Amino acid sequence: MKKTGSMKKTLAVIFALAATGVAFAGGDAEFNPQKNISVVSREDGSGTRGAFIELFGIEVKGADGSRRDTTTKEAVIAKQTDVMMMNIAGDAYAIGYISLGSLNETVKAVAVNGVAATAANVKDGSYAISRPFYIATKGKDSESALTKDFIGFILSAEGQAVIAKSYIPVSATAAPYTGSKPSGKIVVAGSSSVTPIMEKLKESYIALNPSAVIEIQMSDSSAGMTAALDGACDIGMSSRDLKASELTHLTPVKIAIDGIAVIVNKKNPVSNLTKDEIKAVFAGETTQWSQAIK
C-alpha cells in the first residue's frame, strides 16, 4: 500500500520513541505501534455506517447489483454515537467514526488524505467524507398541524441558523419562520447522528411555541424510517439516503449536510490517514498500527 510522506515521518518518530521508551505527547502511557488496532463500527441499521462503508469502498457491489459489507468481523459494535465515542476514548488503540457535528474533546479526528475534518472543509468540498441528514414523514396529507409547523421551522432561516452552528445548512437564503405555532405533541425518532441537532432545533422551536410538546427518541436511521412507516412516530430521522423501499411510502426532506469524522484515541500520535489506509483497517486487512502508518 502506498503511504504519504507525512505517514513515513510519523512512523519514524513512533519507532524512535518506542525504542527509547519515551511516552508520546498527550498521553499518560507509551503508545506501542506493534499493538493490534481495535476497530469499532456502528450497527447494521446505522445510517452513519451505511454512508461510511460506501464512501470508503468497504461496501462491495456485485455485478448483479448486490451489496456486501466487508467490515471486519472482529469489529466491536457501538449502537449509538455516544457509545462509539466512549469506546474510542477508553482504548488507546481504537479507531472508529462518528458524525462530525458530534465530535468533542474526548477523542481525536484524523485528517483524511491530508484534509482536516471540519465543517468548513465539508462546505468547500475539500473534505469529501460527507452525507445528508434527512427527516421523513408519510406525506403532507398525513402530517398534523404541529408536524408541518415544526418542519417549516427547521427549513426556515431560524432553523437553518441553528443547523449552521455545527453542520452545513441546506439553504443560505431560507425565508424567516412565519408559522402558526399550533399546540399538540409529536414524536421524532431515528438516527443517533441526527438526534443532537434535532434536540437543538426542538429547543429553539419550543422557545417560539411553548404550547408544543416534541418527544425525541434516539435509535438509528433504519429504525427511524420503520417507525415513520408504522406510524410509531410523526417524523423519522435518517443520516443516509432513503432506500427505494422506504421512498415508496415516505417523503424525505433534506435538512443538513454532515461530515463523517474518523476518530482515534487522544493518546494515538497518528494525525492523518489515506482513504486506502482506512479501508484496509476496517476491512481487517491491516491489523496493527505499525502496518497502518508505515
Beta strands, then each sheet from edge to edge (+ up, - down):
strand 1: 38-42
strand 2: 59-61
strand 3: 67-69
strand 4: 76-78
strand 5: 94-99
strand 6: 108-109
strand 7: 111-112
strand 8: 130-137
strand 9: 168-169
strand 10: 184-191
strand 11: 212-219
strand 12: 235-238
strand 13: 251-264
strand 14: 272-273
sheet 1: 4+ 1+ 5+ 13- 6+
sheet 2: 4+ 1+ 5+ 13- 8+ 12- 10- 11-
sheet 3: 4+ 1+ 5+ 13- 9+
sheet 4: 2+ 3-
sheet 5: 7+ 14+
end
